[in-house]
Each structure stands twice: as structure tokens, then as C-alpha cells.
């Protein structure tokens, strides 16, 4: 049985979400090793929650990558240990953490996390705090798809995503257009910009 974590790591200077440069290299490596060795939602949740003032966004994103790689479900331990830590962590995210944020959302979608307040928190950061402006195109498409699969997300969220993805029209691939259209179809929402892009792509192939 996993005992409550007592490992704590210390910063050279205080920040809400530190970067690798703010953390003692030895402490950073110890945390990274602890995450590499973790194998359950309970362990990941305890490590994040007990070290919220010390853990970097990249390390939290890595924890979620590992949750996905280990094929862990959104089980009772996830809701008891990981979810509370995540709800404390996400409000402090800024545009500097946009790629890590996209990774976290992607994993939550893949493992089918069912918590309306979490998805509302995600949406607030993406739309109200305008983090969508700093998320790479491929992550935007993936994130839109995962939010649709989660059955959360407001019409305002999807409208914002459509406009932002549409701004990348010259860089969009046929597969990205297809995945975005599927997300809107799942939500039964019109996507005139995406539809137009899809039609243009089909004409070019004809």
C-alpha cells in the first residue's frame, strides 16, 4: 500500500509554477525520477499535490503522458488524488505553459475524465484567459477533438476553436481538417469555416 509521500523539493526562488531554472538541478532530477518510477494514479496524484509549489508544468505534463502510456483509467484513485491536484494547478497556468496545458487536456479526454467543473476550468483558461492564441495548431486540433469526445465544451468554446484553427488555413492538413470536422459533427454544431476549408481541399484534389 502506498504511503503518503513525504518527499518535498525546494525552490531557489518562489513562483506559482516554476521553470526548470527556478529549481535546484538535483531536486528537479529527483522529482523527474519519482515521476518516471510512478505507476498508479494515486502515486502521480500524491507527487503532484504534495509538490505543487515546486513541480514544473513540463513535469505535470509528463505525468499525464505517463498516465496515458500506462493505459491508466480515470478510476477512483484518479478522482481522489489526481483531480484535486489538477484543479489546484490549472488556475495558475499562463501562456508560457500552453503546450503542457494541451497535453494535460489531451490525456483527460483520452481517459474520459467525467468532471464538469474540471472541463469548465479548462474552458475558462482556453477561452476567457485566451490561451488558445499560444497553442500550436496540431495541439489545437487534438484538443478540440478531445473536448468533443469528453462531451463537454460550450458552443462558445467550439466557435473560438473554429476561428482559431481557421486562421491557420494555409498550414492545415487534410487530416487536421477531417478531425476538426468530426469534432463539430459529434457536438452537432455547424462549422462553416471548417466546411469551407474541407471543400477547398477537396477541389484541390479533384
C-alpha positions in Angstrom: 0.0 0.0 0.0 1.4 3.4 -1.0 2.3 5.5 2.0 1.6 9.2 1.9 4.5 10.9 0.1 6.9 12.8 2.3 9.3 13.8 -0.5 9.5 17.5 -1.0 11.6 19.6 -3.3 12.7 23.1 -2.7 13.0 26.1 -5.0 15.8 28.6 -5.2 13.1 31.3 -5.5 9.3 31.3 -5.1 6.9 31.1 -8.0 3.5 29.7 -8.6 4.6 27.4 -11.4 8.4 27.2 -11.5 10.6 26.6 -14.6 13.5 24.3 -14.7 15.7 27.3 -14.0 14.0 28.0 -10.7 14.6 24.6 -9.2 17.8 23.1 -7.8 19.0 20.7 -10.5 19.3 17.9 -8.0 15.8 18.4 -6.7 14.5 18.7 -10.3 16.1 15.3 -11.2 14.7 13.7 -8.0 11.2 14.8 -9.0 11.6 13.6 -12.6 12.9 10.2 -11.3 9.9 9.9 -9.0 7.5 10.5 -11.9 9.4 8.0 -14.0 9.0 5.4 -11.3 5.3 6.1 -10.6 2.9 3.6 -12.0 -0.5 4.4 -10.5 -2.9 7.4 -10.5 -2.5 7.5 -6.7 1.2 7.9 -7.0 1.0 10.6 -9.7 -1.6 12.5 -7.8 0.3 12.4 -4.5 3.5 13.6 -6.1 1.8 16.5 -7.9 -0.3 17.5 -4.9 2.5 17.3 -2.4 4.8 19.4 -4.6 2.5 22.0 -6.2 4.9 24.8 -5.3 7.9 23.0 -6.8 6.8 21.0 -9.8 7.1 22.5 -13.3 4.5 22.4 -16.0 6.6 20.1 -18.1 6.8 17.6 -15.2 3.0 17.7 -14.7 2.5 17.2 -18.5 5.0 14.3 -18.3 2.9 12.8 -15.5 -0.1 12.9 -17.8 1.8 11.4 -20.7 2.8 8.5 -18.4 -0.8 8.1 -17.3 -1.7 7.7 -20.9 1.2 5.4 -21.8 0.4 3.2 -18.8 -3.2 2.9 -20.0 -4.5 4.1 -16.6 -8.2 4.8 -16.5 -10.0 7.6 -14.8 -10.6 5.4 -11.8 -11.4 6.2 -8.2 -7.8 7.0 -7.4 -7.7 9.4 -10.3 -10.7 11.4 -8.9 -9.4 11.2 -5.3 -5.7 12.0 -5.9 -5.0 13.4 -9.4 -8.1 15.5 -9.9 -7.8 17.7 -6.8 -4.1 18.3 -7.6 -5.0 19.3 -11.2 -7.7 21.7 -10.0 -5.2 23.5 -7.9 -2.6 23.5 -10.6 -4.5 24.6 -13.7 -5.7 28.1 -12.5 -2.0 29.2 -12.3 -1.3 28.3 -16.0 -0.3 31.1 -18.3 0.6 31.4 -22.0 4.1 30.1 -21.1 2.5 26.8 -20.2 0.2 26.4 -23.3 1.9 23.3 -24.7 1.9 21.5 -21.4 -1.8 22.5 -20.9 -2.7 21.0 -24.3 -1.0 17.7 -23.2 -3.0 17.6 -20.0 -6.3 18.2 -21.7 -5.5 15.6 -24.3 -4.9 12.9 -21.7 -8.1 13.9 -19.8 -10.0 13.5 -23.0 -8.4 10.1 -23.9 -9.1 8.6 -20.5 -12.6 10.0 -20.5 -12.5 12.1 -17.3 -16.0 12.9 -16.2 -15.9 16.1 -14.1 -17.9 19.1 -15.3 -16.1 21.6 -13.1 -12.7 20.5 -14.5 -13.8 20.9 -18.1 -15.3 24.3 -17.2 -11.9 25.2 -15.7 -10.2 24.1 -18.9 -12.6 26.2 -21.0 -12.0 29.3 -18.8 -8.3 29.1 -19.3 -8.6 28.4 -23.0 -11.2 31.0 -23.9 -11.6 33.6 -21.2 -7.8 33.7 -20.5 -7.2 33.4 -24.3 -4.6 30.7 -24.0 -5.8 29.3 -27.4 -3.7 32.0 -29.1 -0.5 30.3 -27.9 -1.3 26.7 -28.5 0.3 25.1 -31.6 -2.0 24.1 -34.5 -1.7 20.3 -34.1 -2.4 20.6 -30.4 -5.4 22.9 -31.1 -6.9 20.3 -33.4 -6.2 17.4 -30.9 -7.6 19.4 -28.0 -10.8 20.3 -29.9 -11.3 16.6 -30.7 -10.7 15.5 -27.1 -13.1 18.1 -25.7 -15.7 16.9 -28.1 -15.1 13.3 -27.1 -15.5 14.2 -23.5 -19.0 15.5 -24.3 -18.1 18.8 -22.6 -17.4 22.2 -24.0 -19.8 25.0 -24.8 -20.8 26.4 -28.2 -18.6 29.4 -27.4 -15.6 27.2 -26.9 -16.1 25.4 -30.2 -16.8 28.7 -32.0 -13.5 30.0 -30.7 -11.6 26.9 -31.7 -13.1 27.0 -35.2 -12.0 30.6 -35.7 -8.5 30.0 -34.4 -8.0 26.8 -36.4 -9.3 28.6 -39.4 -6.7 31.3 -39.1 -4.1 28.6 -39.8 -5.9 27.6 -43.1 -2.7 27.7 -45.1 -1.0 25.3 -42.7 -3.9 22.9 -42.2 -3.5 19.4 -43.5 -6.4 17.3 -44.9 -6.3 15.1 -41.8 -6.5 18.1 -39.4 -9.5 19.4 -41.3 -11.1 16.0 -41.1 -10.5 15.6 -37.3 -11.8 19.1 -36.6 -15.0 18.4 -38.7 -15.5 15.2 -36.8 -15.3 17.1 -33.5 -18.0 19.5 -34.6 -20.1 16.7 -36.0 -20.0 14.9 -32.7 -21.3 18.0 -30.9 -23.8 18.5 -33.7 -22.6 22.0 -34.3 -22.2 23.9 -37.6 -18.7 24.7 -38.6 -18.9 26.9 -41.7 -15.2 27.9 -41.7 -14.1 24.2 -41.4 -16.7 23.1 -44.0 -15.3 25.7 -46.5 -11.8 24.6 -45.8 -12.8 21.0 -46.4 -14.5 21.9 -49.7 -11.4 23.8 -50.8 -9.2 20.9 -50.0 -11.5 18.5 -52.0 -11.4 20.8 -55.0 -7.6 20.9 -55.0 -7.6 17.1 -55.0 -10.1 16.9 -57.9 
